[in-house]
Amino acid sequence: MFLTDEELEELTTYRTRPKQIAWLKANGYPFEIGGNGRARVLKAMVLAKLGAPVQPPETRPQVRIPSSARKV
C-alpha cells in the first residue's frame, strides 16, 4: 500500500526526511506525513506517475435479495 522506508529512499535518492519531502514536493508526488514524521507515499501513485497501468481495487459481487423474498 505505502512505500517502505527503503523504497522511499530509492525513489528520492535521499535518506533524510526533509530532503525526501523536498524531493517529493519538487517532483509532484502526493504524500502525507505519518505520525512518526515520515512521508507516506502510496505505491499506486508512484506507479501511476511512472506510467504503469494501475488496476482498480477488486470489488466483490453483491447479492441483492428482493424485499419480497426476505424472511423476517
mmCIF file as Biopython writes it, N, C-alpha, C and O atoms, coordinates in Angstrom:
data_model
#
loop_
_atom_site.group_PDB
_atom_site.id
_atom_site.type_symbol
_atom_site.label_atom_id
_atom_site.label_alt_id
_atom_site.label_comp_id
_atom_site.label_asym_id
_atom_site.label_entity_id
_atom_site.label_seq_id
_atom_site.pdbx_PDB_ins_code
_atom_site.Cartn_x
_atom_site.Cartn_y
_atom_site.Cartn_z
_atom_site.occupancy
_atom_site.B_iso_or_equiv
_atom_site.auth_seq_id
_atom_site.auth_asym_id
_atom_site.pdbx_PDB_model_num
ATOM 1   N N  . MET A ? 1  ? 0.815   -1.175  0.000   1.0 0.0 1  A 1 
ATOM 2   C CA . MET A ? 1  ? 0.000   0.000   0.000   1.0 0.0 1  A 1 
ATOM 3   C C  . MET A ? 1  ? 0.877   1.265   0.000   1.0 0.0 1  A 1 
ATOM 4   O O  . MET A ? 1  ? 0.742   2.105   -0.890  1.0 0.0 1  A 1 
ATOM 5   N N  . PHE A ? 2  ? 1.770   1.407   0.984   1.0 0.0 2  A 1 
ATOM 6   C CA . PHE A ? 2  ? 2.678   2.553   1.036   1.0 0.0 2  A 1 
ATOM 7   C C  . PHE A ? 2  ? 4.099   2.105   0.720   1.0 0.0 2  A 1 
ATOM 8   O O  . PHE A ? 2  ? 4.448   0.942   0.923   1.0 0.0 2  A 1 
ATOM 9   N N  . LEU A ? 3  ? 4.915   3.024   0.225   1.0 0.0 3  A 1 
ATOM 10  C CA . LEU A ? 3  ? 6.328   2.723   0.018   1.0 0.0 3  A 1 
ATOM 11  C C  . LEU A ? 3  ? 6.980   2.443   1.369   1.0 0.0 3  A 1 
ATOM 12  O O  . LEU A ? 3  ? 6.658   3.079   2.372   1.0 0.0 3  A 1 
ATOM 13  N N  . THR A ? 4  ? 7.891   1.491   1.378   1.0 0.0 4  A 1 
ATOM 14  C CA . THR A ? 4  ? 8.677   1.245   2.583   1.0 0.0 4  A 1 
ATOM 15  C C  . THR A ? 4  ? 9.732   2.344   2.697   1.0 0.0 4  A 1 
ATOM 16  O O  . THR A ? 4  ? 9.938   3.112   1.758   1.0 0.0 4  A 1 
ATOM 17  N N  . ASP A ? 5  ? 10.395  2.417   3.847   1.0 0.0 5  A 1 
ATOM 18  C CA . ASP A ? 5  ? 11.468  3.404   4.012   1.0 0.0 5  A 1 
ATOM 19  C C  . ASP A ? 5  ? 12.549  3.208   2.957   1.0 0.0 5  A 1 
ATOM 20  O O  . ASP A ? 5  ? 13.098  4.175   2.429   1.0 0.0 5  A 1 
ATOM 21  N N  . GLU A ? 6  ? 12.849  1.943   2.655   1.0 0.0 6  A 1 
ATOM 22  C CA . GLU A ? 6  ? 13.878  1.642   1.649   1.0 0.0 6  A 1 
ATOM 23  C C  . GLU A ? 6  ? 13.426  2.078   0.256   1.0 0.0 6  A 1 
ATOM 24  O O  . GLU A ? 6  ? 14.214  2.638   -0.506  1.0 0.0 6  A 1 
ATOM 25  N N  . GLU A ? 7  ? 12.163  1.825   -0.076  1.0 0.0 7  A 1 
ATOM 26  C CA . GLU A ? 7  ? 11.643  2.223   -1.389  1.0 0.0 7  A 1 
ATOM 27  C C  . GLU A ? 7  ? 11.605  3.747   -1.527  1.0 0.0 7  A 1 
ATOM 28  O O  . GLU A ? 7  ? 11.893  4.287   -2.595  1.0 0.0 7  A 1 
ATOM 29  N N  . LEU A ? 8  ? 11.249  4.427   -0.447  1.0 0.0 8  A 1 
ATOM 30  C CA . LEU A ? 8  ? 11.222  5.887   -0.478  1.0 0.0 8  A 1 
ATOM 31  C C  . LEU A ? 8  ? 12.624  6.450   -0.690  1.0 0.0 8  A 1 
ATOM 32  O O  . LEU A ? 8  ? 12.816  7.417   -1.428  1.0 0.0 8  A 1 
ATOM 33  N N  . GLU A ? 9  ? 13.591  5.835   -0.036  1.0 0.0 9  A 1 
ATOM 34  C CA . GLU A ? 9  ? 14.982  6.259   -0.222  1.0 0.0 9  A 1 
ATOM 35  C C  . GLU A ? 9  ? 15.442  5.984   -1.655  1.0 0.0 9  A 1 
ATOM 36  O O  . GLU A ? 9  ? 16.145  6.797   -2.255  1.0 0.0 9  A 1 
ATOM 37  N N  . GLU A ? 10 ? 15.043  4.842   -2.191  1.0 0.0 10 A 1 
ATOM 38  C CA . GLU A ? 10 ? 15.424  4.509   -3.568  1.0 0.0 10 A 1 
ATOM 39  C C  . GLU A ? 10 ? 14.788  5.479   -4.565  1.0 0.0 10 A 1 
ATOM 40  O O  . GLU A ? 10 ? 15.435  5.888   -5.530  1.0 0.0 10 A 1 
ATOM 41  N N  . LEU A ? 11 ? 13.538  5.845   -4.339  1.0 0.0 11 A 1 
ATOM 42  C CA . LEU A ? 11 ? 12.845  6.769   -5.231  1.0 0.0 11 A 1 
ATOM 43  C C  . LEU A ? 11 ? 13.479  8.156   -5.194  1.0 0.0 11 A 1 
ATOM 44  O O  . LEU A ? 11 ? 13.743  8.755   -6.237  1.0 0.0 11 A 1 
ATOM 45  N N  . THR A ? 12 ? 13.721  8.655   -3.991  1.0 0.0 12 A 1 
ATOM 46  C CA . THR A ? 12 ? 14.199  10.033  -3.848  1.0 0.0 12 A 1 
ATOM 47  C C  . THR A ? 12 ? 15.718  10.160  -3.897  1.0 0.0 12 A 1 
ATOM 48  O O  . THR A ? 12 ? 16.242  11.239  -4.172  1.0 0.0 12 A 1 
ATOM 49  N N  . THR A ? 13 ? 16.413  9.086   -3.638  1.0 0.0 13 A 1 
ATOM 50  C CA . THR A ? 13 ? 17.879  9.020   -3.502  1.0 0.0 13 A 1 
ATOM 51  C C  . THR A ? 13 ? 18.380  9.778   -2.268  1.0 0.0 13 A 1 
ATOM 52  O O  . THR A ? 13 ? 19.565  10.094  -2.168  1.0 0.0 13 A 1 
ATOM 53  N N  . TYR A ? 14 ? 17.482  10.062  -1.341  1.0 0.0 14 A 1 
ATOM 54  C CA . TYR A ? 14 ? 17.849  10.738  -0.092  1.0 0.0 14 A 1 
ATOM 55  C C  . TYR A ? 14 ? 17.453  9.886   1.105   1.0 0.0 14 A 1 
ATOM 56  O O  . TYR A ? 14 ? 16.461  9.159   1.067   1.0 0.0 14 A 1 
ATOM 57  N N  . ARG A ? 15 ? 18.249  9.988   2.176   1.0 0.0 15 A 1 
ATOM 58  C CA . ARG A ? 15 ? 17.951  9.270   3.419   1.0 0.0 15 A 1 
ATOM 59  C C  . ARG A ? 15 ? 17.211  10.123  4.435   1.0 0.0 15 A 1 
ATOM 60  O O  . ARG A ? 15 ? 16.396  9.612   5.202   1.0 0.0 15 A 1 
ATOM 61  N N  . THR A ? 16 ? 17.488  11.406  4.444   1.0 0.0 16 A 1 
ATOM 62  C CA . THR A ? 16 ? 16.902  12.260  5.472   1.0 0.0 16 A 1 
ATOM 63  C C  . THR A ? 16 ? 15.481  12.676  5.101   1.0 0.0 16 A 1 
ATOM 64  O O  . THR A ? 16 ? 15.169  12.914  3.934   1.0 0.0 16 A 1 
ATOM 65  N N  . ARG A ? 17 ? 14.636  12.754  6.115   1.0 0.0 17 A 1 
ATOM 66  C CA . ARG A ? 17 ? 13.228  13.094  5.895   1.0 0.0 17 A 1 
ATOM 67  C C  . ARG A ? 17 ? 13.038  14.438  5.197   1.0 0.0 17 A 1 
ATOM 68  O O  . ARG A ? 17 ? 12.280  14.513  4.230   1.0 0.0 17 A 1 
ATOM 69  N N  . PRO A ? 18 ? 13.700  15.500  5.654   1.0 0.0 18 A 1 
ATOM 70  C CA . PRO A ? 18 ? 13.479  16.795  4.986   1.0 0.0 18 A 1 
ATOM 71  C C  . PRO A ? 18 ? 13.844  16.776  3.502   1.0 0.0 18 A 1 
ATOM 72  O O  . PRO A ? 18 ? 13.149  17.375  2.682   1.0 0.0 18 A 1 
ATOM 73  N N  . LYS A ? 19 ? 14.920  16.098  3.162   1.0 0.0 19 A 1 
ATOM 74  C CA . LYS A ? 19 ? 15.321  16.041  1.748   1.0 0.0 19 A 1 
ATOM 75  C C  . LYS A ? 19 ? 14.345  15.181  0.947   1.0 0.0 19 A 1 
ATOM 76  O O  . LYS A ? 19 ? 14.041  15.505  -0.201  1.0 0.0 19 A 1 
ATOM 77  N N  . GLN A ? 20 ? 13.852  14.094  1.533   1.0 0.0 20 A 1 
ATOM 78  C CA . GLN A ? 20 ? 12.861  13.259  0.851   1.0 0.0 20 A 1 
ATOM 79  C C  . GLN A ? 20 ? 11.592  14.065  0.584   1.0 0.0 20 A 1 
ATOM 80  O O  . GLN A ? 20 ? 11.036  14.020  -0.513  1.0 0.0 20 A 1 
ATOM 81  N N  . ILE A ? 21 ? 11.144  14.798  1.597   1.0 0.0 21 A 1 
ATOM 82  C CA . ILE A ? 21 ? 9.930   15.600  1.456   1.0 0.0 21 A 1 
ATOM 83  C C  . ILE A ? 21 ? 10.119  16.685  0.402   1.0 0.0 21 A 1 
ATOM 84  O O  . ILE A ? 21 ? 9.225   16.921  -0.411  1.0 0.0 21 A 1 
ATOM 85  N N  . ALA A ? 22 ? 11.260  17.339  0.409   1.0 0.0 22 A 1 
ATOM 86  C CA . ALA A ? 22 ? 11.545  18.371  -0.599  1.0 0.0 22 A 1 
ATOM 87  C C  . ALA A ? 22 ? 11.546  17.765  -1.999  1.0 0.0 22 A 1 
ATOM 88  O O  . ALA A ? 22 ? 11.020  18.369  -2.934  1.0 0.0 22 A 1 
ATOM 89  N N  . TRP A ? 23 ? 12.127  16.583  -2.153  1.0 0.0 23 A 1 
ATOM 90  C CA . TRP A ? 23 ? 12.177  15.924  -3.457  1.0 0.0 23 A 1 
ATOM 91  C C  . TRP A ? 23 ? 10.769  15.558  -3.918  1.0 0.0 23 A 1 
ATOM 92  O O  . TRP A ? 23 ? 10.418  15.771  -5.079  1.0 0.0 23 A 1 
ATOM 93  N N  . LEU A ? 24 ? 9.965   15.009  -3.012  1.0 0.0 24 A 1 
ATOM 94  C CA . LEU A ? 24 ? 8.592   14.634  -3.363  1.0 0.0 24 A 1 
ATOM 95  C C  . LEU A ? 24 ? 7.801   15.855  -3.823  1.0 0.0 24 A 1 
ATOM 96  O O  . LEU A ? 24 ? 7.082   15.788  -4.820  1.0 0.0 24 A 1 
ATOM 97  N N  . LYS A ? 25 ? 7.930   16.963  -3.109  1.0 0.0 25 A 1 
ATOM 98  C CA . LYS A ? 25 ? 7.236   18.203  -3.493  1.0 0.0 25 A 1 
ATOM 99  C C  . LYS A ? 25 ? 7.718   18.700  -4.848  1.0 0.0 25 A 1 
ATOM 100 O O  . LYS A ? 25 ? 6.911   19.065  -5.702  1.0 0.0 25 A 1 
ATOM 101 N N  . ALA A ? 26 ? 9.032   18.714  -5.047  1.0 0.0 26 A 1 
ATOM 102 C CA . ALA A ? 26 ? 9.609   19.226  -6.296  1.0 0.0 26 A 1 
ATOM 103 C C  . ALA A ? 26 ? 9.207   18.391  -7.502  1.0 0.0 26 A 1 
ATOM 104 O O  . ALA A ? 26 ? 9.135   18.904  -8.619  1.0 0.0 26 A 1 
ATOM 105 N N  . ASN A ? 27 ? 8.944   17.109  -7.282  1.0 0.0 27 A 1 
ATOM 106 C CA . ASN A ? 27 ? 8.611   16.214  -8.390  1.0 0.0 27 A 1 
ATOM 107 C C  . ASN A ? 27 ? 7.128   15.884  -8.477  1.0 0.0 27 A 1 
ATOM 108 O O  . ASN A ? 27 ? 6.731   15.032  -9.273  1.0 0.0 27 A 1 
ATOM 109 N N  . GLY A ? 28 ? 6.311   16.539  -7.677  1.0 0.0 28 A 1 
ATOM 110 C CA . GLY A ? 28 ? 4.864   16.414  -7.796  1.0 0.0 28 A 1 
ATOM 111 C C  . GLY A ? 28 ? 4.262   15.116  -7.289  1.0 0.0 28 A 1 
ATOM 112 O O  . GLY A ? 28 ? 3.208   14.699  -7.768  1.0 0.0 28 A 1 
ATOM 113 N N  . TYR A ? 29 ? 4.908   14.473  -6.335  1.0 0.0 29 A 1 
ATOM 114 C CA . TYR A ? 29 ? 4.357   13.244  -5.766  1.0 0.0 29 A 1 
ATOM 115 C C  . TYR A ? 29 ? 3.482   13.590  -4.565  1.0 0.0 29 A 1 
ATOM 116 O O  . TYR A ? 29 ? 3.961   14.222  -3.623  1.0 0.0 29 A 1 
ATOM 117 N N  . PRO A ? 30 ? 2.216   13.193  -4.576  1.0 0.0 30 A 1 
ATOM 118 C CA . PRO A ? 30 ? 1.379   13.455  -3.408  1.0 0.0 30 A 1 
ATOM 119 C C  . PRO A ? 30 ? 1.813   12.570  -2.241  1.0 0.0 30 A 1 
ATOM 120 O O  . PRO A ? 30 ? 2.164   11.406  -2.431  1.0 0.0 30 A 1 
ATOM 121 N N  . PHE A ? 31 ? 1.786   13.126  -1.050  1.0 0.0 31 A 1 
ATOM 122 C CA . PHE A ? 31 ? 2.192   12.369  0.133   1.0 0.0 31 A 1 
ATOM 123 C C  . PHE A ? 31 ? 1.547   12.980  1.363   1.0 0.0 31 A 1 
ATOM 124 O O  . PHE A ? 31 ? 1.060   14.110  1.330   1.0 0.0 31 A 1 
ATOM 125 N N  . GLU A ? 32 ? 1.548   12.233  2.425   1.0 0.0 32 A 1 
ATOM 126 C CA . GLU A ? 32 ? 1.102   12.690  3.737   1.0 0.0 32 A 1 
ATOM 127 C C  . GLU A ? 32 ? 2.245   12.448  4.706   1.0 0.0 32 A 1 
ATOM 128 O O  . GLU A ? 32 ? 3.139   11.648  4.429   1.0 0.0 32 A 1 
ATOM 129 N N  . ILE A ? 33 ? 2.220   13.124  5.822   1.0 0.0 33 A 1 
ATOM 130 C CA . ILE A ? 33 ? 3.212   12.896  6.864   1.0 0.0 33 A 1 
ATOM 131 C C  . ILE A ? 33 ? 2.575   11.992  7.911   1.0 0.0 33 A 1 
ATOM 132 O O  . ILE A ? 33 ? 1.517   12.308  8.457   1.0 0.0 33 A 1 
ATOM 133 N N  . GLY A ? 34 ? 3.225   10.868  8.186   1.0 0.0 34 A 1 
ATOM 134 C CA . GLY A ? 34 ? 2.722   9.929   9.179   1.0 0.0 34 A 1 
ATOM 135 C C  . GLY A ? 34 ? 2.987   10.418  10.594  1.0 0.0 34 A 1 
ATOM 136 O O  . GLY A ? 34 ? 3.666   11.424  10.801  1.0 0.0 34 A 1 
ATOM 137 N N  . GLY A ? 35 ? 2.445   9.697   11.562  1.0 0.0 35 A 1 
ATOM 138 C CA . GLY A ? 35 ? 2.621   10.042  12.960  1.0 0.0 35 A 1 
ATOM 139 C C  . GLY A ? 35 ? 4.069   10.015  13.408  1.0 0.0 35 A 1 
ATOM 140 O O  . GLY A ? 35 ? 4.434   10.656  14.394  1.0 0.0 35 A 1 
ATOM 141 N N  . ASN A ? 36 ? 4.895   9.270   12.680  1.0 0.0 36 A 1 
ATOM 142 C CA . ASN A ? 36 ? 6.324   9.190   13.012  1.0 0.0 36 A 1 
ATOM 143 C C  . ASN A ? 36 ? 7.143   10.259  12.287  1.0 0.0 36 A 1 
ATOM 144 O O  . ASN A ? 36 ? 8.370   10.278  12.390  1.0 0.0 36 A 1 
ATOM 145 N N  . GLY A ? 37 ? 6.469   11.147  11.557  1.0 0.0 37 A 1 
ATOM 146 C CA . GLY A ? 37 ? 7.164   12.226  10.860  1.0 0.0 37 A 1 
ATOM 147 C C  . GLY A ? 37 ? 7.696   11.858  9.490   1.0 0.0 37 A 1 
ATOM 148 O O  . GLY A ? 37 ? 8.316   12.690  8.827   1.0 0.0 37 A 1 
ATOM 149 N N  . ARG A ? 38 ? 7.471   10.643  9.057   1.0 0.0 38 A 1 
ATOM 150 C CA . ARG A ? 38 ? 7.964   10.201  7.746   1.0 0.0 38 A 1 
ATOM 151 C C  . ARG A ? 38 ? 6.911   10.437  6.662   1.0 0.0 38 A 1 
ATOM 152 O O  . ARG A ? 38 ? 5.709   10.419  6.925   1.0 0.0 38 A 1 
ATOM 153 N N  . ALA A ? 39 ? 7.389   10.657  5.454   1.0 0.0 39 A 1 
ATOM 154 C CA . ALA A ? 39 ? 6.486   10.820  4.319   1.0 0.0 39 A 1 
ATOM 155 C C  . ALA A ? 39 ? 5.829   9.483   4.006   1.0 0.0 39 A 1 
ATOM 156 O O  . ALA A ? 39 ? 6.490   8.444   3.986   1.0 0.0 39 A 1 
ATOM 157 N N  . ARG A ? 40 ? 4.524   9.520   3.764   1.0 0.0 40 A 1 
ATOM 158 C CA . ARG A ? 40 ? 3.767   8.323   3.407   1.0 0.0 40 A 1 
ATOM 159 C C  . ARG A ? 40 ? 3.310   8.497   1.962   1.0 0.0 40 A 1 
ATOM 160 O O  . ARG A ? 40 ? 2.527   9.396   1.654   1.0 0.0 40 A 1 
ATOM 161 N N  . VAL A ? 41 ? 3.804   7.628   1.078   1.0 0.0 41 A 1 
ATOM 162 C CA . VAL A ? 41 ? 3.513   7.727   -0.350  1.0 0.0 41 A 1 
ATOM 163 C C  . VAL A ? 41 ? 2.859   6.424   -0.788  1.0 0.0 41 A 1 
ATOM 164 O O  . VAL A ? 41 ? 3.396   5.342   -0.553  1.0 0.0 41 A 1 
ATOM 165 N N  . LEU A ? 42 ? 1.701   6.532   -1.425  1.0 0.0 42 A 1 
ATOM 166 C CA . LEU A ? 42 ? 1.033   5.337   -1.932  1.0 0.0 42 A 1 
ATOM 167 C C  . LEU A ? 42 ? 1.809   4.760   -3.109  1.0 0.0 42 A 1 
ATOM 168 O O  . LEU A ? 42 ? 2.223   5.490   -4.009  1.0 0.0 42 A 1 
ATOM 169 N N  . LYS A ? 43 ? 2.001   3.451   -3.093  1.0 0.0 43 A 1 
ATOM 170 C CA . LYS A ? 43 ? 2.697   2.788   -4.201  1.0 0.0 43 A 1 
ATOM 171 C C  . LYS A ? 43 ? 1.957   3.015   -5.510  1.0 0.0 43 A 1 
ATOM 172 O O  . LYS A ? 43 ? 2.580   3.199   -6.556  1.0 0.0 43 A 1 
ATOM 173 N N  . ALA A ? 44 ? 0.622   3.003   -5.456  1.0 0.0 44 A 1 
ATOM 174 C CA . ALA A ? 44 ? -0.171  3.192   -6.672  1.0 0.0 44 A 1 
ATOM 175 C C  . ALA A ? 44 ? 0.098   4.556   -7.306  1.0 0.0 44 A 1 
ATOM 176 O O  . ALA A ? 44 ? 0.090   4.680   -8.530  1.0 0.0 44 A 1 
ATOM 177 N N  . MET A ? 45 ? 0.335   5.582   -6.482  1.0 0.0 45 A 1 
ATOM 178 C CA . MET A ? 45 ? 0.618   6.915   -7.019  1.0 0.0 45 A 1 
ATOM 179 C C  . MET A ? 45 ? 1.962   6.945   -7.734  1.0 0.0 45 A 1 
ATOM 180 O O  . MET A ? 45 ? 2.110   7.586   -8.774  1.0 0.0 45 A 1 
ATOM 181 N N  . VAL A ? 46 ? 2.930   6.249   -7.170  1.0 0.0 46 A 1 
ATOM 182 C CA . VAL A ? 46 ? 4.252   6.187   -7.801  1.0 0.0 46 A 1 
ATOM 183 C C  . VAL A ? 46 ? 4.147   5.451   -9.126  1.0 0.0 46 A 1 
ATOM 184 O O  . VAL A ? 46 ? 4.682   5.909   -10.136 1.0 0.0 46 A 1 
ATOM 185 N N  . LEU A ? 47 ? 3.461   4.316   -9.131  1.0 0.0 47 A 1 
ATOM 186 C CA . LEU A ? 47 ? 3.307   3.545   -10.364 1.0 0.0 47 A 1 
ATOM 187 C C  . LEU A ? 47 ? 2.574   4.355   -11.427 1.0 0.0 47 A 1 
ATOM 188 O O  . LEU A ? 47 ? 2.966   4.346   -12.594 1.0 0.0 47 A 1 
ATOM 189 N N  . ALA A ? 48 ? 1.514   5.052   -11.032 1.0 0.0 48 A 1 
ATOM 190 C CA . ALA A ? 48 ? 0.756   5.860   -11.988 1.0 0.0 48 A 1 
ATOM 191 C C  . ALA A ? 48 ? 1.617   6.991   -12.546 1.0 0.0 48 A 1 
ATOM 192 O O  . ALA A ? 48 ? 1.576   7.273   -13.744 1.0 0.0 48 A 1 
ATOM 193 N N  . LYS A ? 49 ? 2.389   7.632   -11.686 1.0 0.0 49 A 1 
ATOM 194 C CA . LYS A ? 49 ? 3.238   8.747   -12.136 1.0 0.0 49 A 1 
ATOM 195 C C  . LYS A ? 49 ? 4.319   8.267   -13.099 1.0 0.0 49 A 1 
ATOM 196 O O  . LYS A ? 49 ? 4.733   8.999   -13.998 1.0 0.0 49 A 1 
ATOM 197 N N  . LEU A ? 50 ? 4.770   7.034   -12.902 1.0 0.0 50 A 1 
ATOM 198 C CA . LEU A ? 50 ? 5.807   6.482   -13.774 1.0 0.0 50 A 1 
ATOM 199 C C  . LEU A ? 50 ? 5.226   5.813   -15.018 1.0 0.0 50 A 1 
ATOM 200 O O  . LEU A ? 50 ? 5.970   5.266   -15.832 1.0 0.0 50 A 1 
ATOM 201 N N  . GLY A ? 51 ? 3.898   5.852   -15.170 1.0 0.0 51 A 1 
ATOM 202 C CA . GLY A ? 51 ? 3.273   5.358   -16.391 1.0 0.0 51 A 1 
ATOM 203 C C  . GLY A ? 51 ? 2.810   3.923   -16.365 1.0 0.0 51 A 1 
ATOM 204 O O  . GLY A ? 51 ? 2.376   3.404   -17.393 1.0 0.0 51 A 1 
ATOM 205 N N  . ALA A ? 52 ? 2.887   3.263   -15.229 1.0 0.0 52 A 1 
ATOM 206 C CA . ALA A ? 52 ? 2.425   1.878   -15.150 1.0 0.0 52 A 1 
ATOM 207 C C  . ALA A ? 52 ? 0.904   1.860   -15.075 1.0 0.0 52 A 1 
ATOM 208 O O  . ALA A ? 52 ? 0.303   2.732   -14.447 1.0 0.0 52 A 1 
ATOM 209 N N  . PRO A ? 53 ? 0.279   0.876   -15.708 1.0 0.0 53 A 1 
ATOM 210 C CA . PRO A ? 53 ? -1.179  0.786   -15.592 1.0 0.0 53 A 1 
ATOM 211 C C  . PRO A ? 53 ? -1.559  0.440   -14.158 1.0 0.0 53 A 1 
ATOM 212 O O  . PRO A ? 53 ? -0.990  -0.472  -13.557 1.0 0.0 53 A 1 
ATOM 213 N N  . VAL A ? 54 ? -2.510  1.164   -13.624 1.0 0.0 54 A 1 
ATOM 214 C CA . VAL A ? 54 ? -2.956  0.935   -12.252 1.0 0.0 54 A 1 
ATOM 215 C C  . VAL A ? 54 ? -4.299  0.238   -12.298 1.0 0.0 54 A 1 
ATOM 216 O O  . VAL A ? 54 ? -5.236  0.709   -12.943 1.0 0.0 54 A 1 
ATOM 217 N N  . GLN A ? 55 ? -4.386  -0.888  -11.609 1.0 0.0 55 A 1 
ATOM 218 C CA . GLN A ? 55 ? -5.629  -1.647  -11.579 1.0 0.0 55 A 1 
ATOM 219 C C  . GLN A ? 55 ? -6.495  -1.146  -10.433 1.0 0.0 55 A 1 
ATOM 220 O O  . GLN A ? 55 ? -5.997  -0.915  -9.332  1.0 0.0 55 A 1 
ATOM 221 N N  . PRO A ? 56 ? -7.790  -0.977  -10.686 1.0 0.0 56 A 1 
ATOM 222 C CA . PRO A ? 56 ? -8.676  -0.573  -9.590  1.0 0.0 56 A 1 
ATOM 223 C C  . PRO A ? 56 ? -8.786  -1.706  -8.576  1.0 0.0 56 A 1 
ATOM 224 O O  . PRO A ? 56 ? -8.590  -2.870  -8.926  1.0 0.0 56 A 1 
ATOM 225 N N  . PRO A ? 57 ? -9.095  -1.378  -7.328  1.0 0.0 57 A 1 
ATOM 226 C CA . PRO A ? 57 ? -9.217  -2.437  -6.331  1.0 0.0 57 A 1 
ATOM 227 C C  . PRO A ? 57 ? -10.337 -3.401  -6.700  1.0 0.0 57 A 1 
ATOM 228 O O  . PRO A ? 57 ? -11.350 -3.011  -7.279  1.0 0.0 57 A 1 
ATOM 229 N N  . GLU A ? 58 ? -10.132 -4.660  -6.353  1.0 0.0 58 A 1 
ATOM 230 C CA . GLU A ? 58 ? -11.146 -5.667  -6.653  1.0 0.0 58 A 1 
ATOM 231 C C  . GLU A ? 58 ? -12.385 -5.410  -5.812  1.0 0.0 58 A 1 
ATOM 232 O O  . GLU A ? 58 ? -12.303 -5.095  -4.624  1.0 0.0 58 A 1 
ATOM 233 N N  . THR A ? 59 ? -13.516 -5.552  -6.449  1.0 0.0 59 A 1 
ATOM 234 C CA . THR A ? 59 ? -14.771 -5.443  -5.705  1.0 0.0 59 A 1 
ATOM 235 C C  . THR A ? 59 ? -15.441 -6.802  -5.712  1.0 0.0 59 A 1 
ATOM 236 O O  . THR A ? 59 ? -15.372 -7.549  -6.688  1.0 0.0 59 A 1 
ATOM 237 N N  . ARG A ? 60 ? -16.077 -7.096  -4.621  1.0 0.0 60 A 1 
ATOM 238 C CA . ARG A ? 60 ? -16.762 -8.376  -4.518  1.0 0.0 60 A 1 
ATOM 239 C C  . ARG A ? 60 ? -18.185 -8.204  -5.018  1.0 0.0 60 A 1 
ATOM 240 O O  . ARG A ? 60 ? -18.796 -7.159  -4.798  1.0 0.0 60 A 1 
ATOM 241 N N  . PRO A ? 61 ? -18.719 -9.216  -5.686  1.0 0.0 61 A 1 
ATOM 242 C CA . PRO A ? 61 ? -20.103 -9.110  -6.147  1.0 0.0 61 A 1 
ATOM 243 C C  . PRO A ? 61 ? -21.052 -8.982  -4.956  1.0 0.0 61 A 1 
ATOM 244 O O  . PRO A ? 61 ? -20.834 -9.588  -3.906  1.0 0.0 61 A 1 
ATOM 245 N N  . GLN A ? 62 ? -22.083 -8.204  -5.129  1.0 0.0 62 A 1 
ATOM 246 C CA . GLN A ? 62 ? -23.066 -8.026  -4.069  1.0 0.0 62 A 1 
ATOM 247 C C  . GLN A ? 62 ? -24.347 -8.748  -4.451  1.0 0.0 62 A 1 
ATOM 248 O O  . GLN A ? 62 ? -24.848 -8.614  -5.567  1.0 0.0 62 A 1 
ATOM 249 N N  . VAL A ? 63 ? -24.855 -9.502  -3.517  1.0 0.0 63 A 1 
ATOM 250 C CA . VAL A ? 63 ? -26.104 -10.229 -3.736  1.0 0.0 63 A 1 
ATOM 251 C C  . VAL A ? 63 ? -27.250 -9.313  -3.349  1.0 0.0 63 A 1 
ATOM 252 O O  . VAL A ? 63 ? -27.264 -8.746  -2.256  1.0 0.0 63 A 1 
ATOM 253 N N  . ARG A ? 64 ? -28.201 -9.174  -4.244  1.0 0.0 64 A 1 
ATOM 254 C CA . ARG A ? 64 ? -29.370 -8.336  -3.969  1.0 0.0 64 A 1 
ATOM 255 C C  . ARG A ? 64 ? -30.594 -9.236  -3.887  1.0 0.0 64 A 1 
ATOM 256 O O  . ARG A ? 64 ? -31.014 -9.847  -4.870  1.0 0.0 64 A 1 
ATOM 257 N N  . ILE A ? 65 ? -31.138 -9.294  -2.712  1.0 0.0 65 A 1 
ATOM 258 C CA . ILE A ? 65 ? -32.316 -10.133 -2.492  1.0 0.0 65 A 1 
ATOM 259 C C  . ILE A ? 65 ? -33.538 -9.220  -2.486  1.0 0.0 65 A 1 
ATOM 260 O O  . ILE A ? 65 ? -33.596 -8.257  -1.721  1.0 0.0 65 A 1 
ATOM 261 N N  . PRO A ? 66 ? -34.514 -9.525  -3.342  1.0 0.0 66 A 1 
ATOM 262 C CA . PRO A ? 66 ? -35.723 -8.694  -3.361  1.0 0.0 66 A 1 
ATOM 263 C C  . PRO A ? 66 ? -36.392 -8.704  -1.987  1.0 0.0 66 A 1 
ATOM 264 O O  . PRO A ? 66 ? -36.377 -9.715  -1.285  1.0 0.0 66 A 1 
ATOM 265 N N  . SER A ? 67 ? -36.972 -7.578  -1.620  1.0 0.0 67 A 1 
ATOM 266 C CA . SER A ? 67 ? -37.594 -7.480  -0.297  1.0 0.0 67 A 1 
ATOM 267 C C  . SER A ? 67 ? -38.714 -8.494  -0.125  1.0 0.0 67 A 1 
ATOM 268 O O  . SER A ? 67 ? -38.981 -8.920  0.999   1.0 0.0 67 A 1 
ATOM 269 N N  . SER A ? 68 ? -39.373 -8.890  -1.200  1.0 0.0 68 A 1 
ATOM 270 C CA . SER A ? 68 ? -40.455 -9.876  -1.096  1.0 0.0 68 A 1 
ATOM 271 C C  . SER A ? 68 ? -39.920 -11.266 -0.766  1.0 0.0 68 A 1 
ATOM 272 O O  . SER A ? 68 ? -40.671 -12.106 -0.271  1.0 0.0 68 A 1 
ATOM 273 N N  . ALA A ? 69 ? -38.645 -11.526 -1.028  1.0 0.0 69 A 1 
ATOM 274 C CA . ALA A ? 69 ? -38.066 -12.846 -0.770  1.0 0.0 69 A 1 
ATOM 275 C C  . ALA A ? 69 ? -37.411 -12.936 0.605   1.0 0.0 69 A 1 
ATOM 276 O O  . ALA A ? 69 ? -37.027 -14.022 1.037   1.0 0.0 69 A 1 
ATOM 277 N N  . ARG A ? 70 ? -37.283 -11.812 1.290   1.0 0.0 70 A 1 
ATOM 278 C CA . ARG A ? 70 ? -36.643 -11.821 2.610   1.0 0.0 70 A 1 
ATOM 279 C C  . ARG A ? 70 ? -37.596 -12.362 3.661   1.0 0.0 70 A 1 
ATOM 280 O O  . ARG A ? 70 ? -38.796 -12.084 3.651   1.0 0.0 70 A 1 
ATOM 281 N N  . LYS A ? 71 ? -37.022 -13.144 4.568   1.0 0.0 71 A 1 
ATOM 282 C CA . LYS A ? 71 ? -37.813 -13.650 5.686   1.0 0.0 71 A 1 
ATOM 283 C C  . LYS A ? 71 ? -37.561 -12.757 6.887   1.0 0.0 71 A 1 
ATOM 284 O O  . LYS A ? 71 ? -36.426 -12.358 7.149   1.0 0.0 71 A 1 
ATOM 285 N N  . VAL A ? 72 ? -38.587 -12.458 7.589   1.0 0.0 72 A 1 
ATOM 286 C CA . VAL A ? 72 ? -38.462 -11.565 8.748   1.0 0.0 72 A 1 
ATOM 287 C C  . VAL A ? 72 ? -38.239 -12.333 10.005  1.0 0.0 72 A 1 
ATOM 288 O O  . VAL A ? 72 ? -38.112 -11.741 11.076  1.0 0.0 72 A 1 
#
